[in-house]
Amino acid sequence: MISSAIPLHHPGIWQTATTTNQPQTVSTMSSDTSGIDELIQLSSKMAQLSKLGRWIVLINPPSIDYKSILSQAGVSMNKVLLVHARDDVESLWAMEKALTSGTNSAVICWAAELDAKDNRRLELVNKSAKAIGIILQTQPKTSSKTLDIDAWQKQFINAVH
């Protein structure tokens, strides 16, 4: 986590303490390729994460050949956990639990468009997340985020340490 030394003064103690600012660990991306391009982009970093001994969780991946994409990148497939949820509500619940459990290094969830309530829920989960999370919205949008792999890796390293 990123630490910044900000003096905090307690009225009775007047000691200097440091605060810890947690980096954003949950990112939302739009994909018009059902997440295939994004998964290919992430696969080398996921291979590194799979060597850490923690799970990589895939929630509701579409019918894409994610197994060959990940295995070709060197991901330890015995560290990939696949979750099939009934709907987006259950998917986001599974993502919340996976992000906060402390047993996972990355959580990737395929979901439809998120509403304001879902986004607020993810903001709250982000405060206690112990893994990197990516939501791949499979409906094309006019403005999509490009995933910065280096920033994603830095977020993970900072979040884990």
N, CA, C and O atoms as a DFTB+ gen file, in Angstrom:
644 C
 N C O
     1  1       0.824      -1.169       0.000
     2  2       0.000       0.000       0.000
     3  2       0.876       1.243       0.000
     4  3       2.019       1.224       0.458
     5  1       0.328       2.293      -0.510
     6  2       1.055       3.551      -0.590
     7  2       0.935       4.258       0.756
     8  3      -0.175       4.463       1.247
     9  1       2.048       4.627       1.348
    10  2       2.027       5.334       2.621
    11  2       2.458       6.766       2.408
    12  3       3.381       7.055       1.646
    13  1       1.791       7.627       3.077
    14  2       2.198       9.027       3.042
    15  2       2.249       9.513       4.477
    16  3       1.305       9.323       5.244
    17  1       3.350      10.137       4.831
    18  2       3.509      10.615       6.203
    19  2       2.775      11.928       6.352
    20  3       3.283      12.986       5.982
    21  1       1.586      11.849       6.893
    22  2       0.775      13.031       7.171
    23  2       0.678      13.122       8.684
    24  3       0.163      12.207       9.326
    25  1       1.157      14.197       9.254
    26  2       1.084      14.282      10.712
    27  2      -0.363      14.318      11.188
    28  3      -1.156      15.158      10.761
    29  1      -0.675      13.419      12.052
    30  2      -1.995      13.381      12.671
    31  2      -1.797      13.675      14.152
    32  3      -1.021      13.004      14.832
    33  1      -2.483      14.653      14.628
    34  2      -2.299      15.041      16.018
    35  2      -3.554      14.737      16.808
    36  3      -4.638      15.240      16.510
    37  1      -3.390      13.928      17.793
    38  2      -4.468      13.664      18.729
    39  2      -4.384      14.751      19.787
    40  3      -3.292      15.044      20.272
    41  1      -5.506      15.357      20.159
    42  2      -5.452      16.489      21.093
    43  2      -4.757      16.161      22.409
    44  3      -4.149      17.040      23.019
    45  1      -4.836      14.920      22.851
    46  2      -4.219      14.591      24.133
    47  2      -2.835      13.994      23.998
    48  3      -2.068      13.997      24.961
    49  1      -2.501      13.489      22.841
    50  2      -1.235      12.783      22.684
    51  2      -0.235      13.589      21.863
    52  3       0.958      13.581      22.164
    53  1      -0.697      14.272      20.848
    54  2       0.134      15.072      19.952
    55  2       1.293      14.281      19.369
    56  3       2.430      14.752      19.335
    57  1       0.995      13.090      18.919
    58  2       2.017      12.278      18.277
    59  2       1.845      12.340      16.775
    60  3       0.742      12.549      16.271
    61  1       2.941      12.157      16.068
    62  2       2.886      12.096      14.621
    63  2       2.672      10.642      14.217
    64  3       3.382       9.743      14.668
    65  1       1.686      10.435      13.367
    66  2       1.408       9.098      12.863
    67  2       1.374       9.172      11.352
    68  3       1.371      10.262      10.779
    69  1       1.347       8.017      10.703
    70  2       1.240       8.004       9.250
    71  2      -0.087       7.379       8.867
    72  3      -0.611       6.501       9.553
    73  1      -0.609       7.852       7.759
    74  2      -1.829       7.257       7.235
    75  2      -1.472       6.420       6.035
    76  3      -0.447       6.640       5.390
    77  1      -2.309       5.473       5.744
    78  2      -2.078       4.613       4.601
    79  2      -3.194       4.821       3.602
    80  3      -4.369       4.652       3.927
    81  1      -2.829       5.187       2.390
    82  2      -3.802       5.359       1.324
    83  2      -3.793       4.112       0.461
    84  3      -2.771       3.773      -0.135
    85  1      -4.914       3.435       0.392
    86  2      -4.992       2.219      -0.414
    87  2      -5.235       2.572      -1.871
    88  3      -6.114       3.377      -2.179
    89  1      -4.452       1.966      -2.781
    90  2      -4.678       2.242      -4.188
    91  2      -5.997       1.631      -4.646
    92  3      -6.558       0.754      -3.989
    93  1      -6.466       2.103      -5.760
    94  2      -7.690       1.523      -6.310
    95  2      -7.395       0.099      -6.732
    96  3      -6.482      -0.149      -7.520
    97  1      -8.164      -0.830      -6.210
    98  2      -7.926      -2.228      -6.540
    99  2      -9.006      -2.791      -7.449
   100  3      -8.844      -3.885      -7.989
   101  1     -10.102      -2.071      -7.628
   102  2     -11.182      -2.542      -8.494
   103  2     -11.305      -1.588      -9.680
   104  3     -11.516      -0.388      -9.507
   105  1     -11.170      -2.136     -10.882
   106  2     -11.285      -1.352     -12.104
   107  2     -12.412      -1.907     -12.953
   108  3     -12.656      -3.113     -12.970
   109  1     -13.089      -1.028     -13.650
   110  2     -14.159      -1.428     -14.562
   111  2     -13.731      -1.102     -15.978
   112  3     -13.243      -0.007     -16.257
   113  1     -13.916      -2.059     -16.865
   114  2     -13.543      -1.874     -18.265
   115  2     -14.686      -2.314     -19.159
   116  3     -15.447      -3.220     -18.821
   117  1     -14.790      -1.667     -20.289
   118  2     -15.768      -2.061     -21.284
   119  2     -15.057      -2.899     -22.326
   120  3     -13.917      -2.614     -22.695
   121  1     -15.741      -3.947     -22.803
   122  2     -15.128      -4.827     -23.791
   123  2     -16.137      -5.162     -24.874
   124  3     -17.272      -5.544     -24.591
   125  1     -15.708      -5.015     -26.112
   126  2     -16.569      -5.433     -27.211
   127  2     -16.112      -6.771     -27.785
   128  3     -16.604      -7.208     -28.826
   129  1     -15.153      -7.428     -27.090
   130  2     -14.665      -8.741     -27.521
   131  2     -14.947      -9.820     -26.477
   132  3     -14.254     -10.836     -26.428
   133  1     -15.953      -9.601     -25.653
   134  2     -16.308     -10.524     -24.564
   135  2     -15.165     -10.729     -23.578
   136  3     -15.123     -11.737     -22.873
   137  1     -14.252      -9.789     -23.528
   138  2     -13.145      -9.858     -22.584
   139  2     -11.939     -10.639     -23.080
   140  3     -10.968     -10.799     -22.341
   141  1     -11.979     -11.127     -24.311
   142  2     -10.863     -11.917     -24.827
   143  2      -9.595     -11.070     -24.906
   144  3      -8.548     -11.476     -24.402
   145  1      -9.680      -9.902     -25.533
   146  2      -8.500      -9.043     -25.670
   147  2      -7.943      -8.636     -24.306
   148  3      -6.729      -8.619     -24.105
   149  1      -8.823      -8.314     -23.384
   150  2      -8.397      -7.900     -22.048
   151  2      -7.749      -9.067     -21.296
   152  3      -6.760      -8.877     -20.588
   153  1      -8.298     -10.256     -21.449
   154  2      -7.733     -11.431     -20.793
   155  2      -6.352     -11.744     -21.362
   156  3      -5.445     -12.113     -20.615
   157  1      -6.185     -11.603     -22.659
   158  2      -4.867     -11.802     -23.280
   159  2      -3.886     -10.779     -22.734
   160  3      -2.741     -11.108     -22.425
   161  1      -4.340      -9.532     -22.617
   162  2      -3.511      -8.453     -22.072
   163  2      -3.068      -8.750     -20.643
   164  3      -1.920      -8.499     -20.276
   165  1      -3.973      -9.279     -19.852
   166  2      -3.712      -9.533     -18.438
   167  2      -2.991     -10.844     -18.167
   168  3      -2.443     -11.031     -17.080
   169  1      -2.981     -11.745     -19.122
   170  2      -2.553     -13.122     -18.859
   171  2      -1.115     -13.249     -18.357
   172  3      -0.852     -14.093     -17.500
   173  1      -0.186     -12.454     -18.852
   174  2       1.193     -12.580     -18.370
   175  2       1.309     -12.146     -16.911
   176  3       2.037     -12.765     -16.135
   177  1       0.597     -11.090     -16.537
   178  2       0.600     -10.656     -15.131
   179  2      -0.114     -11.686     -14.254
   180  3       0.288     -11.930     -13.116
   181  1      -1.160     -12.278     -14.787
   182  2      -1.870     -13.312     -14.026
   183  2      -0.984     -14.536     -13.823
   184  3      -1.094     -15.216     -12.803
   185  1      -0.107     -14.821     -14.783
   186  2       0.838     -15.928     -14.629
   187  2       1.751     -15.657     -13.438
   188  3       2.024     -16.555     -12.641
   189  1       2.221     -14.420     -13.320
   190  2       3.055     -14.058     -12.177
   191  2       2.278     -14.172     -10.871
   192  3       2.795     -14.676      -9.874
   193  1       1.043     -13.705     -10.884
   194  2       0.223     -13.749      -9.672
   195  2      -0.097     -15.182      -9.258
   196  3      -0.192     -15.477      -8.066
   197  1      -0.263     -16.071     -10.234
   198  2      -0.614     -17.453      -9.907
   199  2       0.525     -18.174      -9.195
   200  3       0.300     -19.181      -8.525
   201  1       1.729     -17.670      -9.334
   202  2       2.899     -18.274      -8.676
   203  2       2.986     -17.883      -7.198
   204  3       3.791     -18.444      -6.455
   205  1       2.169     -16.932      -6.777
   206  2       2.204     -16.466      -5.390
   207  2       1.466     -17.395      -4.428
   208  3       1.525     -17.207      -3.213
   209  1       0.776     -18.391      -4.967
   210  2       0.076     -19.340      -4.114
   211  2      -1.342     -18.939      -3.745
   212  3      -1.994     -19.629      -2.960
   213  1      -1.827     -17.844      -4.294
   214  2      -3.197     -17.413      -4.029
   215  2      -4.024     -17.642      -5.286
   216  3      -3.473     -17.795      -6.375
   217  1      -5.326     -17.666      -5.141
   218  2      -6.237     -17.951      -6.244
   219  2      -6.369     -16.787      -7.209
   220  3      -6.225     -15.624      -6.834
   221  1      -6.645     -17.125      -8.452
   222  2      -7.114     -16.175      -9.451
   223  2      -8.543     -16.603      -9.736
   224  3      -8.782     -17.728     -10.174
   225  1      -9.483     -15.719      -9.492
   226  2     -10.903     -16.059      -9.587
   227  2     -11.491     -15.460     -10.853
   228  3     -11.349     -14.264     -11.111
   229  1     -12.153     -16.297     -11.639
   230  2     -12.875     -15.860     -12.832
   231  2     -14.357     -16.056     -12.553
   232  3     -14.800     -17.175     -12.295
   233  1     -15.121     -14.976     -12.604
   234  2     -16.550     -15.044     -12.307
   235  2     -17.341     -14.822     -13.586
   236  3     -17.231     -13.777     -14.227
   237  1     -18.125     -15.800     -13.941
   238  2     -18.988     -15.779     -15.124
   239  2     -18.262     -15.445     -16.435
   240  3     -18.697     -14.563     -17.176
   241  1     -17.171     -16.140     -16.718
   242  2     -16.559     -15.869     -18.027
   243  2     -17.474     -16.385     -19.135
   244  3     -18.106     -17.429     -18.976
   245  1     -17.551     -15.677     -20.236
   246  2     -18.392     -16.147     -21.343
   247  2     -17.744     -17.378     -21.992
   248  3     -16.675     -17.825     -21.575
   249  1     -18.389     -17.894     -22.983
   250  2     -17.876     -19.076     -23.670
   251  2     -16.706     -18.692     -24.571
   252  3     -16.814     -18.675     -25.797
   253  1     -15.599     -18.387     -23.926
   254  2     -14.362     -18.100     -24.651
   255  2     -13.347     -19.145     -24.193
   256  3     -13.543     -19.796     -23.167
   257  1     -12.307     -19.297     -24.923
   258  2     -11.299     -20.300     -24.587
   259  2     -10.307     -19.725     -23.579
   260  3      -9.117     -19.609     -23.870
   261  1     -10.803     -19.365     -22.389
   262  2      -9.955     -18.748     -21.387
   263  2      -8.886     -19.711     -20.884
   264  3      -7.803     -19.277     -20.492
   265  1      -9.174     -21.016     -20.890
   266  2      -8.186     -21.980     -20.403
   267  2      -6.925     -21.961     -21.244
   268  3      -5.822     -21.939     -20.698
   269  1      -7.063     -21.969     -22.557
   270  2      -5.856     -21.969     -23.394
   271  2      -5.151     -20.618     -23.349
   272  3      -3.922     -20.566     -23.405
   273  1      -5.908     -19.522     -23.250
   274  2      -5.288     -18.196     -23.147
   275  2      -4.413     -18.134     -21.900
   276  3      -3.269     -17.683     -21.957
   277  1      -4.957     -18.587     -20.777
   278  2      -4.221     -18.518     -19.519
   279  2      -3.073     -19.518     -19.465
   280  3      -1.977     -19.176     -19.021
   281  1      -3.308     -20.735     -19.907
   282  2      -2.248     -21.745     -19.838
   283  2      -1.093     -21.413     -20.771
   284  3       0.063     -21.659     -20.425
   285  1      -1.379     -20.858     -21.948
   286  2      -0.311     -20.450     -22.864
   287  2       0.535     -19.330     -22.277
   288  3       1.713     -19.200     -22.611
   289  1      -0.050     -18.530     -21.416
   290  2       0.687     -17.442     -20.773
   291  2       1.473     -17.929     -19.558
   292  3       2.263     -17.176     -18.988
   293  1       1.262     -19.174     -19.163
   294  2       1.998     -19.717     -18.029
   295  2       1.275     -19.637     -16.702
   296  3       1.889     -19.814     -15.650
   297  1      -0.025     -19.371     -16.735
   298  2      -0.810     -19.331     -15.498
   299  2      -0.926     -20.743     -14.939
   300  3      -1.248     -21.681     -15.669
   301  1      -0.662     -20.892     -13.649
   302  2      -0.841     -22.193     -12.981
   303  2      -2.333     -22.465     -12.895
   304  3      -3.031     -21.884     -12.064
   305  1      -2.817     -23.345     -13.751
   306  2      -4.257     -23.582     -13.837
   307  2      -4.835     -24.184     -12.554
   308  3      -6.042     -24.104     -12.327
   309  1      -3.991     -24.784     -11.717
   310  2      -4.489     -25.307     -10.443
   311  2      -4.731     -24.186      -9.433
   312  3      -5.186     -24.444      -8.318
   313  1      -4.432     -22.951      -9.814
   314  2      -4.703     -21.784      -8.969
   315  2      -5.806     -20.906      -9.539
   316  3      -6.005     -19.780      -9.082
   317  1      -6.529     -21.418     -10.540
   318  2      -7.637     -20.672     -11.134
   319  2      -8.934     -21.251     -10.601
   320  3      -9.180     -22.454     -10.695
   321  1      -9.751     -20.388     -10.045
   322  2     -11.044     -20.785      -9.497
   323  2     -12.136     -20.189     -10.377
   324  3     -12.168     -18.979     -10.603
   325  1     -13.013     -21.026     -10.865
   326  2     -14.086     -20.600     -11.759
   327  2     -15.399     -20.553     -10.978
   328  3     -15.770     -21.525     -10.320
   329  1     -16.093     -19.427     -11.054
   330  2     -17.366     -19.246     -10.358
   331  2     -18.443     -18.945     -11.387
   332  3     -18.301     -18.024     -12.192
   333  1     -19.516     -19.719     -11.361
   334  2     -20.677     -19.461     -12.226
   335  2     -21.811     -18.945     -11.345
   336  3     -22.297     -19.650     -10.461
   337  1     -22.220     -17.717     -11.597
   338  2     -23.314     -17.112     -10.837
   339  2     -24.560     -17.048     -11.716
   340  3     -24.473     -17.070     -12.943
   341  1     -25.720     -16.967     -11.064
   342  2     -26.985     -16.949     -11.811
   343  2     -27.244     -15.630     -12.539
   344  3     -27.825     -15.613     -13.625
   345  1     -26.806     -14.525     -11.928
   346  2     -27.084     -13.209     -12.509
   347  2     -26.021     -12.218     -12.050
   348  3     -25.099     -12.574     -11.316
   349  1     -26.160     -10.969     -12.493
   350  2     -25.161      -9.962     -12.144
   351  2     -25.138      -9.648     -10.651
   352  3     -24.080      -9.342     -10.102
   353  1     -26.274      -9.718     -10.000
   354  2     -26.316      -9.464      -8.558
   355  2     -25.472     -10.502      -7.827
   356  3     -24.670     -10.160      -6.958
   357  1     -25.653     -11.754      -8.181
   358  2     -24.879     -12.828      -7.570
   359  2     -23.402     -12.731      -7.971
   360  3     -22.520     -13.033      -7.167
   361  1     -23.135     -12.316      -9.199
   362  2     -21.746     -12.147      -9.656
   363  2     -21.024     -11.103      -8.823
   364  3     -19.895     -11.326      -8.387
   365  1     -21.674      -9.958      -8.598
   366  2     -21.049      -8.893      -7.814
   367  2     -20.882      -9.301      -6.353
   368  3     -19.910      -8.910      -5.706
   369  1     -21.821     -10.081      -5.834
   370  2     -21.690     -10.594      -4.476
   371  2     -20.478     -11.526      -4.386
   372  3     -19.690     -11.440      -3.443
   373  1     -20.335     -12.417      -5.375
   374  2     -19.191     -13.331      -5.402
   375  2     -17.888     -12.550      -5.519
   376  3     -16.889     -12.898      -4.889
   377  1     -17.903     -11.490      -6.331
   378  2     -16.708     -10.669      -6.482
   379  2     -16.348      -9.992      -5.172
   380  3     -15.182      -9.960      -4.780
   381  1     -17.349      -9.456      -4.499
   382  2     -17.119      -8.807      -3.201
   383  2     -16.464      -9.784      -2.227
   384  3     -15.482      -9.442      -1.568
   385  1     -16.998     -10.979      -2.136
   386  2     -16.451     -11.984      -1.214
   387  2     -15.042     -12.399      -1.618
   388  3     -14.176     -12.575      -0.761
   389  1     -14.807     -12.558      -2.925
   390  2     -13.487     -12.965      -3.404
   391  2     -12.443     -11.870      -3.166
   392  3     -11.293     -12.165      -2.839
   393  1     -12.843     -10.615      -3.328
   394  2     -11.909      -9.502      -3.137
   395  2     -11.513      -9.323      -1.678
   396  3     -10.392      -8.905      -1.387
   397  1     -12.406      -9.630      -0.776
   398  2     -12.147      -9.358       0.638
   399  2     -11.711     -10.579       1.440
   400  3     -11.416     -10.456       2.628
   401  1     -11.663     -11.746       0.820
   402  2     -11.362     -12.975       1.568
   403  2      -9.910     -13.083       2.003
   404  3      -9.617     -13.709       3.022
   405  1      -8.997     -12.483       1.248
   406  2      -7.586     -12.596       1.589
   407  2      -6.912     -13.824       1.006
   408  3      -5.725     -14.040       1.252
   409  1      -7.628     -14.634       0.245
   410  2      -7.049     -15.851      -0.336
   411  2      -6.811     -15.734      -1.830
   412  3      -6.333     -16.680      -2.454
   413  1      -7.135     -14.589      -2.412
   414  2      -7.040     -14.413      -3.858
   415  2      -6.089     -13.279      -4.196
   416  3      -5.942     -12.321      -3.437
   417  1      -5.442     -13.406      -5.355
   418  2      -4.579     -12.314      -5.801
   419  2      -5.262     -11.475      -6.871
   420  3      -4.958     -10.290      -7.003
   421  1      -6.180     -12.059      -7.640
   422  2      -6.900     -11.315      -8.671
   423  2      -8.292     -11.901      -8.848
   424  3      -8.497     -13.110      -8.734
   425  1      -9.240     -11.019      -9.128
   426  2     -10.626     -11.428      -9.369
   427  2     -11.089     -10.719     -10.636
   428  3     -11.064      -9.491     -10.717
   429  1     -11.509     -11.499     -11.617
   430  2     -12.025     -10.932     -12.864
   431  2     -13.463     -11.376     -13.012
   432  3     -13.766     -12.568     -12.980
   433  1     -14.347     -10.405     -13.175
   434  2     -15.777     -10.674     -13.258
   435  2     -16.333     -10.113     -14.565
   436  3     -16.090      -8.957     -14.911
   437  1     -17.075     -10.941     -15.276
   438  2     -17.779     -10.489     -16.476
   439  2     -19.189     -10.114     -16.057
   440  3     -19.901     -10.923     -15.462
   441  1     -19.595      -8.888     -16.367
   442  2     -20.913      -8.414     -15.959
   443  2     -21.465      -7.454     -17.009
   444  3     -20.730      -6.941     -17.852
   445  1     -22.760      -7.228     -16.937
   446  2     -23.407      -6.239     -17.806
   447  2     -23.143      -4.852     -17.229
   448  3     -22.343      -4.698     -16.307
   449  1     -23.797      -3.879     -17.758
   450  2     -23.655      -2.491     -17.322
   451  2     -23.952      -2.365     -15.820
   452  3     -24.931      -2.926     -15.328
   453  1     -23.102      -1.630     -15.100
   454  2     -23.307      -1.398     -13.674
   455  2     -24.093      -0.121     -13.468
   456  3     -23.901       0.863     -14.183
   457  1     -24.975      -0.143     -12.492
   458  2     -25.715       1.078     -12.177
   459  2     -25.021       1.815     -11.028
   460  3     -23.993       1.358     -10.529
   461  1     -25.571       2.933     -10.617
   462  2     -24.965       3.756      -9.566
   463  2     -24.845       2.993      -8.249
   464  3     -23.855       3.146      -7.534
   465  1     -25.836       2.183      -7.928
   466  2     -25.808       1.395      -6.695
   467  2     -24.664       0.381      -6.731
   468  3     -23.964       0.199      -5.735
   469  1     -24.473      -0.280      -7.878
   470  2     -23.378      -1.246      -8.022
   471  2     -22.030      -0.552      -7.892
   472  3     -21.129      -1.059      -7.224
   473  1     -21.892       0.596      -8.524
   474  2     -20.637       1.345      -8.453
   475  2     -20.332       1.784      -7.030
   476  3     -19.181       1.724      -6.597
   477  1     -21.343       2.222      -6.303
   478  2     -21.140       2.622      -4.902
   479  2     -20.736       1.425      -4.055
   480  3     -19.866       1.532      -3.191
   481  1     -21.360       0.304      -4.300
   482  2     -21.022      -0.921      -3.568
   483  2     -19.555      -1.293      -3.813
   484  3     -18.849      -1.683      -2.884
   485  1     -19.103      -1.171      -5.061
   486  2     -17.713      -1.483      -5.380
   487  2     -16.744      -0.493      -4.739
   488  3     -15.640      -0.871      -4.346
   489  1     -17.150       0.768      -4.631
   490  2     -16.318       1.748      -3.932
   491  2     -16.109       1.337      -2.482
   492  3     -15.006       1.454      -1.949
   493  1     -17.166       0.858      -1.851
   494  2     -17.062       0.415      -0.461
   495  2     -16.211      -0.843      -0.331
   496  3     -15.406      -0.963       0.592
   497  1     -16.391      -1.773      -1.252
   498  2     -15.597      -3.011      -1.247
   499  2     -14.123      -2.678      -1.459
   500  3     -13.248      -3.311      -0.869
   501  1     -13.856      -1.698      -2.290
   502  2     -12.487      -1.309      -2.593
   503  2     -11.700      -0.947      -1.333
   504  3     -10.485      -1.140      -1.281
   505  1     -12.380      -0.431      -0.334
   506  2     -11.713      -0.024       0.896
   507  2     -11.156      -1.202       1.681
   508  3     -10.182      -1.052       2.418
   509  1     -11.767      -2.375       1.529
   510  2     -11.297      -3.540       2.270
   511  2     -10.801      -4.669       1.363
   512  3     -10.569      -5.785       1.828
   513  1     -10.642      -4.381       0.087
   514  2     -10.200      -5.412      -0.866
   515  2      -8.759      -5.821      -0.586
   516  3      -7.903      -4.994      -0.271
   517  1      -8.521      -7.112      -0.709
   518  2      -7.189      -7.671      -0.514
   519  2      -6.668      -8.284      -1.803
   520  3      -5.669      -9.004      -1.795
   521  1      -7.339      -8.001      -2.903
   522  2      -6.949      -8.513      -4.217
   523  2      -7.294      -7.455      -5.256
   524  3      -8.069      -6.534      -4.999
   525  1      -6.709      -7.606      -6.418
   526  2      -7.029      -6.740      -7.544
   527  2      -8.289      -7.269      -8.201
   528  3      -8.426      -8.475      -8.401
   529  1      -9.198      -6.389      -8.533
   530  2     -10.436      -6.794      -9.191
   531  2     -10.651      -6.054     -10.495
   532  3     -10.394      -4.854     -10.597
   533  1     -11.119      -6.776     -11.477
   534  2     -11.441      -6.171     -12.766
   535  2     -12.821      -6.641     -13.175
   536  3     -13.103      -7.839     -13.197
   537  1     -13.679      -5.685     -13.499
   538  2     -15.001      -6.006     -14.017
   539  2     -14.977      -5.735     -15.508
   540  3     -14.715      -4.612     -15.939
   541  1     -15.247      -6.754     -16.287
   542  2     -15.311      -6.614     -17.735
   543  2     -16.775      -6.497     -18.125
   544  3     -17.531      -7.466     -18.065
   545  1     -17.156      -5.308     -18.520
   546  2     -18.525      -5.090     -18.976
   547  2     -18.569      -5.469     -20.445
   548  3     -17.909      -4.850     -21.280
   549  1     -19.341      -6.477     -20.745
   550  2     -19.307      -7.061     -22.079
   551  2     -20.198      -6.354     -23.081
   552  3     -20.254      -6.763     -24.241
   553  1     -20.892      -5.315     -22.673
   554  2     -21.684      -4.534     -23.621
   555  2     -20.827      -3.387     -24.118
   556  3     -20.272      -2.646     -23.307
   557  1     -20.702      -3.217     -25.429
   558  2     -19.879      -2.126     -25.939
   559  2     -20.399      -0.765     -25.493
   560  3     -21.607      -0.538     -25.430
   561  1     -19.477       0.131     -25.186
   562  2     -19.812       1.498     -24.801
   563  2     -19.084       2.438     -25.742
   564  3     -18.141       2.046     -26.429
   565  1     -19.532       3.680     -25.764
   566  2     -18.874       4.656     -26.633
   567  2     -17.518       5.063     -26.067
   568  3     -16.592       5.332     -26.832
   569  1     -17.383       5.112     -24.760
   570  2     -16.087       5.427     -24.172
   571  2     -15.649       4.249     -23.328
   572  3     -16.333       3.875     -22.376
   573  1     -14.531       3.672     -23.664
   574  2     -14.042       2.535     -22.893
   575  2     -12.678       2.861     -22.325
   576  3     -11.901       3.616     -22.909
   577  1     -12.409       2.280     -21.180
   578  2     -11.122       2.470     -20.545
   579  2     -10.122       1.499     -21.167
   580  3     -10.475       0.374     -21.522
   581  1      -8.906       1.932     -21.290
   582  2      -7.834       1.044     -21.698
   583  2      -7.099       0.639     -20.441
   584  3      -6.740       1.487     -19.623
   585  1      -6.877      -0.640     -20.285
   586  2      -6.215      -1.123     -19.092
   587  2      -4.724      -0.882     -19.191
   588  3      -4.076      -1.312     -20.145
   589  1      -4.190      -0.201     -18.214
   590  2      -2.757       0.035     -18.135
   591  2      -2.169      -1.094     -17.298
   592  3      -2.295      -1.099     -16.074
   593  1      -1.524      -2.054     -17.966
   594  2      -1.014      -3.247     -17.293
   595  2       0.000      -2.876     -16.223
   596  3      -0.029      -3.447     -15.133
   597  1       0.896      -1.936     -16.503
   598  2       1.895      -1.547     -15.514
   599  2       1.235      -0.956     -14.280
   600  3       1.641      -1.259     -13.158
   601  1       0.227      -0.120     -14.471
   602  2      -0.490       0.463     -13.331
   603  2      -1.220      -0.626     -12.556
   604  3      -1.272      -0.597     -11.327
   605  1      -1.780      -1.581     -13.278
   606  2      -2.483      -2.697     -12.635
   607  2      -1.521      -3.491     -11.775
   608  3      -1.862      -3.869     -10.654
   609  1      -0.307      -3.756     -12.289
   610  2       0.691      -4.502     -11.537
   611  2       1.113      -3.716     -10.301
   612  3       1.236      -4.290      -9.219
   613  1       1.335      -2.407     -10.445
   614  2       1.727      -1.590      -9.303
   615  2       0.631      -1.576      -8.247
   616  3       0.916      -1.621      -7.050
   617  1      -0.628      -1.514      -8.691
   618  2      -1.733      -1.538      -7.738
   619  2      -1.719      -2.841      -6.960
   620  3      -1.921      -2.845      -5.746
   621  1      -1.483      -3.943      -7.650
   622  2      -1.477      -5.227      -6.964
   623  2      -0.340      -5.295      -5.971
   624  3      -0.542      -5.689      -4.822
   625  1       0.855      -4.916      -6.397
   626  2       2.021      -4.986      -5.503
   627  2       1.794      -4.112      -4.285
   628  3       2.096      -4.516      -3.162
   629  1       1.257      -2.904      -4.501
   630  2       0.998      -2.009      -3.370
   631  2      -0.110      -2.524      -2.484
   632  3      -0.058      -2.340      -1.268
   633  1      -1.110      -3.164      -3.057
   634  2      -2.241      -3.658      -2.262
   635  2      -1.846      -4.864      -1.424
   636  3      -2.355      -5.039      -0.317
   637  1      -0.947      -5.696      -1.935
   638  2      -0.562      -6.917      -1.228
   639  2       0.424      -6.616      -0.097
   640  3       0.390      -7.265       0.948
   641  1       1.293      -5.639      -0.307
   642  2       2.330      -5.358       0.686
   643  2       1.892      -4.375       1.698
   644  3       2.658      -4.036       2.601
